[in-house]
Amino acid sequence: MSSTQVMGSNSSSKLFDNLIEVSNKFVTDFVVAETLGLSVWTIRKWHKQNQIPSHKFGRSVRYVVNEVLTALNQKGSKHEK
């Protein structure tokens, strides 16, 4: 097994562990972006376009990763039909 294969498996398991850890918690746009492998600007754009669900706490905006994934999956399935 080469070192790139080992690194790839570690990074995917790390991503999976991170997803489990934050999946049902209120998190920032930075955490959603890191968890999904996207840029923060993409998350913020989708928020402004109401493409992903969010929760306001005063002036702060938080997301639940499972809700974001569900919304993106539903959006993707609508485009496939």
Secondary structure, 3 states (H helix, E strand, C coil): CCHHHHHHHHHHHHHHHHHHHHCCCEECHHHHHHHHCCCHHHHHHHHHCCCCCCEEECCEEEEEHHHHHHHHHHHHHHHHC
